[in-house]
Amino acid sequence: MGKKSVTLGSEYDDATFEALRLALASLNATRAGTSWGVGGSQEIGTFEVVVGGSPLTVESETYIGLTITGEEELVDTVTALVREKLRSK
C-alpha cells in the first residue's frame, strides 16, 4: 500500500491538535522523534510516531497546516478518528 498525506486543519487550531493527540493515544502510538525549525516567516514542527509498527509523520507548518503522512490505511484511520473527535465536541 502507498503513502498518503492529509492536512487535518490549520497549524494553529488547538482543537485539531487535541483531537489528533487523542486519536494517536487511542491507537497506542509511540513517539519516535521530533524536530523544529524556522525558515524566513515559516515555522515547521515535525514529530514521528509509530502505530502498530507503521511510521506516521506529523507536521505543523505555517501557511500549510497540520499534516499527517504515512501508509494510506493508517492515515485514513487517524483522519477518521480526528474528524470523529472534532464532531463530538
Secondary structure, DSSP 8 states (H G I E B T S, - for coil): --EEEEEEE-TT-HHHHHHHHHHHHHTT-EEEEEEEEEETTEEEEEEEEEETTEEEEEEEETTTEEEEEEEHHHHHHHHHHHHHHHHT-
